[in-house]
Amino acid sequence: MKQVFEYIQSFVTIGLLLAGIGGVSFHMFKENGWLGAFLGKVWDAQLDNPVIAIPVTIGVVFLGKMWYDHNRSKGHTSKLPDVLIYVVMAAGVYFLWEFFTYTAPI
């Protein structure tokens, strides 16, 4: 019985992950989606303020590398992967809710 419960839990988890990834992918890559809007704003910011964009980019890369090296040397474990899984599962619940409540019946 315990194994059946684990199979059902695994199936639900994978289903929600796939729904979350699929929904986010759809909204990112569709015409006028999130990715196009984000890249358009980044491109406009770089064209409007190139003197600021270059040092900020270098600073972000430098700070990210310092943070990563510090965590590796200290042996810190991160809860971020677990949080990311839960966020994607929550997105899956949201996109499934949107799909089943706002689509026209056949």
Rosetta silent file (secondary structure, phi, psi, omega in degrees, C-alpha in Angstrom):
SEQUENCE: MKQVFEYIQSFVTIGLLLAGIGGVSFHMFKENGWLGAFLGKVWDAQLDNPVIAIPVTIGVVFLGKMWYDHNRSKGHTSKLPDVLIYVVMAAGVYFLWEFFTYTAPI
SCORE:     score description
SCORE:     0.000 S_00000001
   1 L     0.000  -40.047 -179.760    0.000    0.000    0.000 S_00000001
   2 H   -63.209  -37.106 -179.932    2.854    2.371    0.847 S_00000001
   3 H   -67.276  -36.634  177.200    4.399    1.762   -2.565 S_00000001
   4 H   -63.882  -43.254  177.920    1.129    2.654   -4.318 S_00000001
   5 H   -61.477  -40.744  178.455    0.977    5.918   -2.371 S_00000001
   6 H   -65.502  -39.059  176.773    4.583    6.707   -3.375 S_00000001
   7 H   -63.380  -43.234  179.364    3.771    5.996   -7.042 S_00000001
   8 H   -64.763  -43.708  178.487    0.746    8.296   -6.916 S_00000001
   9 H   -62.221  -41.673  178.145    2.755   11.028   -5.189 S_00000001
  10 H   -64.794  -41.552  179.741    5.528   10.699   -7.795 S_00000001
  11 H   -63.081  -44.375  179.386    3.000   10.811  -10.638 S_00000001
  12 H   -64.686  -43.105  179.512    1.345   13.955   -9.256 S_00000001
  13 H   -60.804  -49.193 -179.911    4.731   15.621   -8.680 S_00000001
  14 H   -64.194  -40.288  178.047    5.955   14.882  -12.212 S_00000001
  15 H   -61.314  -44.451  179.031    2.599   15.946  -13.676 S_00000001
  16 H   -67.542  -38.110  177.090    2.671   19.281  -11.856 S_00000001
  17 H   -62.807  -44.479  179.054    6.310   19.846  -12.835 S_00000001
  18 H   -65.221  -39.502  177.687    5.527   19.170  -16.495 S_00000001
  19 H   -65.439  -40.644  178.837    2.470   21.438  -16.365 S_00000001
  20 H   -65.954  -46.679  179.240    4.518   24.206  -14.736 S_00000001
  21 H   -64.639  -41.978  179.285    7.389   23.929  -17.195 S_00000001
  22 H   -64.163  -43.590  179.940    4.975   23.718  -20.130 S_00000001
  23 H   -65.732  -44.254  178.439    2.947   26.726  -18.999 S_00000001
  24 H   -64.643  -42.395  178.554    5.993   28.876  -18.334 S_00000001
  25 H   -61.124  -43.757  179.191    7.524   27.826  -21.667 S_00000001
  26 H   -59.742  -47.322 -177.872    4.321   28.667  -23.507 S_00000001
  27 H   -72.098  -24.868  179.305    4.084   32.121  -21.972 S_00000001
  28 H   -78.097  -40.764 -169.506    7.789   32.811  -22.482 S_00000001
  29 H  -103.046   -0.554  177.386    8.085   31.822  -26.130 S_00000001
  30 L   -72.021  167.156  178.453    4.723   32.792  -27.589 S_00000001
  31 L   -62.230  132.077 -174.936    4.443   35.878  -29.761 S_00000001
  32 L    59.504   35.386 -179.330    4.737   38.964  -27.518 S_00000001
  33 L   -83.983 -172.452 -175.611    5.545   36.648  -24.603 S_00000001
  34 H   -63.391  -41.090 -177.136    7.553   37.264  -21.443 S_00000001
  35 H   -65.902  -43.836  178.309   10.934   36.550  -23.026 S_00000001
  36 H   -62.627  -41.582  178.765   10.390   38.949  -25.907 S_00000001
  37 H   -66.250  -42.723 -179.709    9.223   41.701  -23.578 S_00000001
  38 H   -64.818  -47.740 -179.347   12.144   41.149  -21.191 S_00000001
  39 H   -65.197  -34.481  176.477   14.770   41.071  -23.927 S_00000001
  40 H   -63.525  -41.870  178.884   13.233   44.161  -25.520 S_00000001
  41 H   -69.072  -39.377  177.649   13.496   46.088  -22.251 S_00000001
  42 H   -64.284  -43.415  179.657   17.067   44.903  -21.659 S_00000001
  43 H   -62.415  -43.008  178.277   18.033   45.873  -25.199 S_00000001
  44 H   -63.514  -39.693  179.468   16.439   49.315  -24.795 S_00000001
  45 H   -65.514  -38.382  179.623   18.237   49.838  -21.474 S_00000001
  46 H   -70.231  -35.736  178.955   21.579   48.945  -23.019 S_00000001
  47 H   -74.058  -34.269 -179.671   21.018   51.272  -25.942 S_00000001
  48 H   -76.333  -36.960 -175.230   19.819   54.095  -23.698 S_00000001
  49 L  -133.442   64.899 -176.744   22.523   53.712  -21.028 S_00000001
  50 H   -67.100  -27.574 -178.480   25.526   51.770  -22.390 S_00000001
  51 H   -68.591  -31.494  179.856   27.940   53.423  -19.957 S_00000001
  52 H   -86.226  -35.007 -173.758   25.976   52.033  -16.995 S_00000001
  53 H   -65.113  -39.180 -177.040   25.106   48.621  -18.494 S_00000001
  54 H   -66.540  -52.502  179.119   28.698   47.418  -18.969 S_00000001
  55 H   -64.670  -34.205  178.626   29.972   47.982  -15.393 S_00000001
  56 H   -64.966  -42.716  178.034   26.735   46.649  -13.888 S_00000001
  57 H   -62.018  -45.494  178.547   27.031   43.456  -15.930 S_00000001
  58 H   -62.491  -42.058  179.384   30.680   43.000  -14.915 S_00000001
  59 H   -63.677  -41.997  179.255   29.795   43.651  -11.259 S_00000001
  60 H   -64.011  -43.089  178.560   26.955   41.130  -11.259 S_00000001
  61 H   -63.749  -43.225 -179.965   29.188   38.450  -12.782 S_00000001
  62 H   -62.976  -47.683  179.078   31.966   39.204  -10.262 S_00000001
  63 H   -64.906  -38.685  177.191   29.634   39.106   -7.236 S_00000001
  64 H   -62.673  -41.022  178.462   27.980   35.918   -8.485 S_00000001
  65 H   -67.337  -40.749  178.076   31.353   34.200   -8.836 S_00000001
  66 H   -62.361  -43.471 -179.878   32.444   35.331   -5.358 S_00000001
  67 H   -63.500  -44.146 -179.566   29.178   34.051   -3.837 S_00000001
  68 H   -64.271  -46.120  179.682   29.456   30.698   -5.647 S_00000001
  69 H   -63.661  -39.445  179.018   33.118   30.201   -4.650 S_00000001
  70 H   -63.240  -45.287 -179.392   32.375   31.105   -1.007 S_00000001
  71 H   -65.636  -37.503  178.508   29.527   28.603   -0.784 S_00000001
  72 H   -67.454  -41.800 -177.119   31.612   25.843   -2.358 S_00000001
  73 H   -70.200  -30.937 -179.260   34.585   26.423   -0.053 S_00000001
  74 H   -88.550   -8.842  179.473   32.413   26.461    3.090 S_00000001
  75 L    72.575   25.870  179.828   30.407   23.385    2.068 S_00000001
  76 L   -69.787  134.892  172.519   27.058   25.151    2.370 S_00000001
  77 L   -97.494  148.569 -174.613   24.126   23.180    1.112 S_00000001
  78 L  -110.945  141.676  173.699   21.350   25.082   -0.546 S_00000001
  79 L   -90.706   -1.484 -177.003   17.605   24.750   -0.145 S_00000001
  80 H   -58.837  -41.596  177.988   17.154   26.599   -3.446 S_00000001
  81 H   -60.408  -39.503  177.813   16.610   23.436   -5.565 S_00000001
  82 H   -64.604  -42.883  179.078   13.792   22.334   -3.249 S_00000001
  83 H   -63.347  -40.369  179.646   12.229   25.784   -3.357 S_00000001
  84 H   -62.845  -41.762  177.768   12.531   25.827   -7.154 S_00000001
  85 H   -60.989  -44.656 -179.506   10.713   22.483   -7.418 S_00000001
  86 H   -66.228  -36.588  178.237    7.880   23.766   -5.210 S_00000001
  87 H   -65.743  -43.248  179.193    7.630   27.004   -7.217 S_00000001
  88 H   -66.670  -37.906  176.076    7.400   25.068  -10.501 S_00000001
  89 H   -64.368  -40.253  176.929    4.794   22.758   -8.986 S_00000001
  90 H   -64.196  -38.913  175.654    2.780   25.787   -7.837 S_00000001
  91 H   -63.291  -37.686  176.880    3.041   27.199  -11.355 S_00000001
  92 H   -62.166  -42.538  176.829    1.757   23.852  -12.633 S_00000001
  93 H   -61.263  -44.403 -179.572   -1.264   24.075  -10.336 S_00000001
  94 H   -62.229  -47.797 -177.113   -1.912   27.629  -11.545 S_00000001
  95 H   -68.755  -35.310  174.931   -1.618   26.774  -15.245 S_00000001
  96 H   -65.781  -40.577  176.659   -3.793   23.674  -14.874 S_00000001
  97 H   -60.485  -46.591  178.459   -6.397   25.780  -13.051 S_00000001
  98 H   -60.402  -42.791 -177.685   -6.276   28.371  -15.846 S_00000001
  99 H   -64.435  -46.513 -175.198   -6.564   25.661  -18.488 S_00000001
 100 H   -80.531  -20.043 -179.596   -9.528   23.883  -16.958 S_00000001
 101 H   -96.396  -25.274 -174.651  -11.454   26.977  -15.899 S_00000001
 102 H  -112.513    5.509  175.442  -10.984   29.262  -18.894 S_00000001
 103 L   -92.313  146.478 -179.733  -11.121   26.916  -21.875 S_00000001
 104 L   -72.919  141.374  177.076  -14.371   26.547  -23.750 S_00000001
 105 L   -65.769  149.860 -177.194  -16.099   23.155  -23.401 S_00000001
 106 L   -78.833    0.000    0.000  -15.878   20.913  -26.420 S_00000001
